[in-house]
Amino acid sequence: MFLIGIIIALVLCVIGAISFIFGFKQFHKYSLIKDTPRSKIRSLAMGLVELHGVVAANETIQTPFSRSQCVYYQYRIEEYRMHTRTDSKGRTTVYYSWDTIASGSRQIPFFARDDTGDVYIDPRGAEYDVPLKKVFYQHRGGFIGAFSTILTALSDWDKAKTTEMDIGSWNLQPVKPGHITWGASVGDRKYYEHYLEPNENLFLMGTAVPDRGAPNNVLVRKGEDEPTFIISNKREAGVMKSLKWKMAGLLILACALEVIGVIVALLSADVSS
């Protein structure tokens, strides 16, 4: 019993330490945004930059469900499932939850534009902060066939292997983001889309580097020395607010896990003595 308690305590403390590290990373990003002045594209200096403007694109891709034109999309699919749980006394309880069963994303290069010019963006490795825009509901039995067929089609769509996907047969019904689902049946699914559109507001923090292959010989990408690379359609205040909540949540979780870990270790020691 003592050994099990110590193992549990160590696991909690390790998870707490990891949560603290991720919380500190959010604090680092928050501090960078707060301390980095806004740059104008025409006078862009090499190194870490903060840009405010709009998304500009010579080409676009389509989101898989709403077929919206964009330069980036991310989706996930949830299914309403029934679960059973048996406690130590053999009692079984049943509960229901929306579980994520699939997700995917795709992005292409685009331009950041302000009132002084454009700069090419290589979005690989970026952290996107783009709110949910579209939600679709699929009732159980709404799609005739194996769900693996949908997964295969989405995988090919994400990898640009196809530009044709018959979502009409999926019977997706649009609902408002934030819609509360009442009376869901096991097997019902929800499809969520986040995406970044041309001419949409753009906040970007990344690293400007010289590149002869890019328009105007400059592009913005993820840096090697400073890897912070954030792309969002929120205003600066909105991005900072998101980071602040993530930071607070992770640090509170870290402290709670460390305290619980210590308590479990002390209790285990008392029991063994």
C-alpha positions in Angstrom: 0.0 0.0 0.0 2.9 2.4 0.8 4.5 1.7 -2.5 1.3 2.3 -4.5 0.7 5.6 -2.6 4.3 6.8 -3.3 3.9 5.9 -7.0 0.6 7.8 -7.2 2.2 10.8 -5.4 5.2 10.8 -7.9 2.9 10.6 -10.9 0.8 13.6 -9.6 4.0 15.6 -8.9 5.4 14.8 -12.4 2.1 15.9 -14.1 2.1 19.0 -11.9 5.7 19.8 -13.0 4.7 19.4 -16.7 1.7 21.6 -16.2 3.9 24.2 -14.6 6.3 24.1 -17.6 3.5 24.6 -20.1 2.0 27.4 -17.9 5.4 29.2 -17.9 5.5 28.8 -21.7 2.1 30.6 -21.9 3.5 33.3 -19.6 6.5 33.7 -21.9 4.3 34.2 -25.0 2.1 36.7 -23.0 5.2 38.7 -22.0 6.5 38.7 -25.6 3.3 40.1 -27.0 3.1 42.7 -24.2 6.7 43.9 -24.7 7.1 43.7 -28.5 6.1 46.9 -30.3 3.9 46.6 -33.4 5.8 46.6 -36.7 4.8 48.1 -40.0 5.4 45.8 -43.0 7.2 48.4 -45.1 9.8 49.0 -42.4 10.0 45.4 -41.2 13.2 44.6 -39.3 14.6 41.0 -39.3 13.9 39.0 -36.1 10.8 38.7 -33.9 8.0 40.9 -35.2 4.4 41.6 -34.2 2.0 42.4 -37.1 -1.5 43.7 -37.2 -3.5 43.8 -40.5 -5.6 41.5 -42.6 -5.2 38.2 -44.4 -4.4 38.4 -48.1 -4.2 35.4 -50.4 -3.5 34.7 -54.1 -5.1 31.2 -53.6 -7.3 29.6 -51.0 -8.4 26.2 -49.8 -11.9 25.0 -48.8 -13.1 23.9 -45.4 -14.4 20.3 -45.6 -18.0 20.9 -44.2 -19.1 24.4 -45.0 -16.8 24.7 -48.1 -15.7 28.2 -46.9 -12.7 29.7 -48.7 -9.8 30.0 -46.3 -6.0 29.8 -45.8 -6.3 27.6 -42.7 -8.9 25.3 -41.2 -9.1 22.9 -38.3 -12.0 20.6 -37.5 -13.0 17.9 -35.1 -15.8 15.4 -34.9 -17.6 14.4 -31.7 -19.9 11.4 -31.1 -22.4 11.0 -28.3 -21.4 7.7 -26.6 -22.6 5.6 -23.7 -20.0 4.4 -21.2 -20.2 2.0 -18.2 -18.0 2.2 -15.1 -17.7 -0.4 -12.4 -16.5 0.6 -8.9 -14.5 -1.5 -6.4 -17.7 -2.9 -5.0 -18.9 -4.2 -8.3 -21.6 -1.5 -8.8 -22.0 -0.4 -12.4 -23.0 3.1 -13.4 -23.8 4.3 -16.9 -22.9 7.8 -18.2 -22.9 9.6 -21.5 -20.5 12.0 -23.1 -19.5 13.7 -26.3 -16.2 12.2 -27.3 -13.8 13.4 -30.0 -13.4 10.7 -32.6 -11.6 12.5 -35.4 -9.8 15.8 -36.1 -7.7 17.3 -38.9 -6.3 20.6 -40.3 -4.7 22.1 -43.3 -2.9 25.4 -44.1 -1.3 27.1 -47.0 1.0 30.1 -47.2 -0.6 33.6 -47.4 0.2 37.3 -47.1 -0.1 39.6 -44.1 -1.3 43.1 -45.3 -1.4 46.4 -43.6 -1.6 50.0 -44.9 2.1 49.9 -45.9 2.4 46.7 -47.8 2.3 42.9 -47.9 4.7 40.2 -46.5 4.7 36.5 -47.2 3.8 34.1 -44.4 5.1 30.6 -44.1 2.6 29.2 -41.6 4.3 25.8 -40.8 4.6 25.3 -37.1 2.3 28.1 -36.2 0.0 28.1 -33.1 -3.4 29.2 -34.3 -5.9 31.0 -32.1 -9.0 31.0 -34.3 -12.4 30.8 -32.7 -15.1 28.2 -33.7 -17.1 29.4 -36.7 -19.4 26.6 -37.9 -21.1 23.6 -36.3 -23.0 20.8 -38.0 -25.2 18.1 -36.5 -25.6 14.6 -37.8 -28.3 12.4 -36.4 -27.6 8.7 -35.8 -28.3 6.9 -39.1 -28.0 10.2 -41.0 -25.1 8.7 -42.9 -25.6 5.3 -44.6 -22.3 3.5 -44.5 -19.3 3.0 -42.3 -17.8 6.0 -40.6 -14.4 4.9 -41.9 -15.6 6.1 -45.3 -15.9 9.6 -43.9 -12.5 9.4 -42.2 -10.9 8.3 -45.5 -12.5 11.1 -47.4 -11.4 13.7 -44.9 -7.8 12.3 -44.8 -7.6 12.7 -48.6 -9.1 16.2 -48.3 -6.6 17.3 -45.7 -3.7 15.9 -47.8 -5.0 17.7 -51.0 -5.4 14.3 -52.7 -8.9 15.2 -53.8 -11.0 18.3 -54.4 -14.3 16.4 -54.5 -16.1 15.1 -51.5 -19.8 14.2 -51.5 -20.8 15.7 -48.1 -24.4 15.9 -49.3 -24.9 12.2 -48.4 -23.7 12.9 -44.8 -26.9 14.8 -44.0 -25.2 17.5 -41.9 -27.5 20.1 -40.4 -26.0 23.5 -39.5 -26.5 24.6 -35.9 -25.2 27.8 -34.1 -21.9 27.6 -32.3 -22.6 27.2 -28.6 -25.8 25.4 -29.3 -26.9 23.2 -26.4 -27.9 19.8 -27.5 -31.0 18.4 -25.8 -32.2 14.9 -26.3 -29.1 13.6 -28.1 -29.1 9.9 -29.0 -26.1 7.6 -28.8 -24.4 7.7 -32.2 -25.3 11.3 -33.0 -22.3 13.4 -34.2 -21.2 17.0 -34.2 -18.8 18.5 -36.7 -16.8 21.7 -35.7 -14.9 24.0 -38.0 -12.4 26.8 -37.2 -10.9 28.7 -40.2 -9.0 31.8 -41.2 -10.5 33.7 -44.2 -9.1 36.2 -46.7 -9.6 39.8 -45.7 -10.1 38.8 -42.1 -8.5 40.6 -39.2 -5.0 39.2 -38.6 -2.7 39.3 -35.5 0.6 37.6 -36.0 3.8 37.2 -34.0 6.7 35.4 -35.7 10.2 35.8 -37.0 11.0 37.8 -40.1 13.9 36.4 -42.2 15.5 37.2 -45.5 14.5 34.8 -48.3 15.4 35.2 -51.9 12.5 33.0 -53.0 9.8 35.1 -51.2 8.1 38.2 -52.6 10.2 41.2 -51.6 12.9 38.7 -50.4 11.3 38.6 -46.9 9.0 36.1 -45.2 7.7 35.5 -41.7 7.9 32.1 -40.2 8.6 30.1 -37.0 12.0 31.2 -35.7 14.9 29.0 -34.7 16.1 31.0 -31.7 12.6 32.2 -30.6 10.0 29.6 -31.7 7.0 31.7 -30.7 4.7 31.9 -33.8 1.1 32.9 -33.2 -1.5 33.5 -35.9 -5.0 34.7 -34.9 -8.0 36.6 -36.2 -8.5 38.2 -32.8 -7.2 41.6 -31.7 -4.1 41.7 -29.6 -6.1 42.0 -26.4 -8.1 38.9 -27.3 -4.9 36.9 -27.9 -3.4 38.0 -24.6 -6.7 37.2 -22.8 -6.6 33.6 -24.2 -3.0 33.2 -23.1 -3.7 34.6 -19.7 -6.5 32.1 -19.1 -4.4 29.2 -20.3 -1.5 30.3 -18.1 -3.7 30.7 -15.0 -5.4 27.3 -15.6 -2.1 25.4 -16.0 -0.4 27.1 -13.0 -3.4 26.5 -10.8 -3.5 22.8 -11.9 0.2 22.5 -11.3 0.0 23.8 -7.8 -3.1 21.6 -7.0 -1.4 18.4 -8.3 1.8 19.1 -6.3 -0.2 19.7 -3.1 -2.3 16.6 -3.6 0.9 14.6 -4.4 2.5 15.7 -1.2 -0.7 14.8 0.8 -0.9 11.4 -0.8 2.8 10.7 0.1 2.3 11.8 3.7 -0.8 9.7 4.1 1.0 6.7 2.6 3.9 7.2 5.0 1.5 7.4 8.0 -0.3 4.2 7.0 2.9 2.3 6.6 4.2 3.4 10.0 
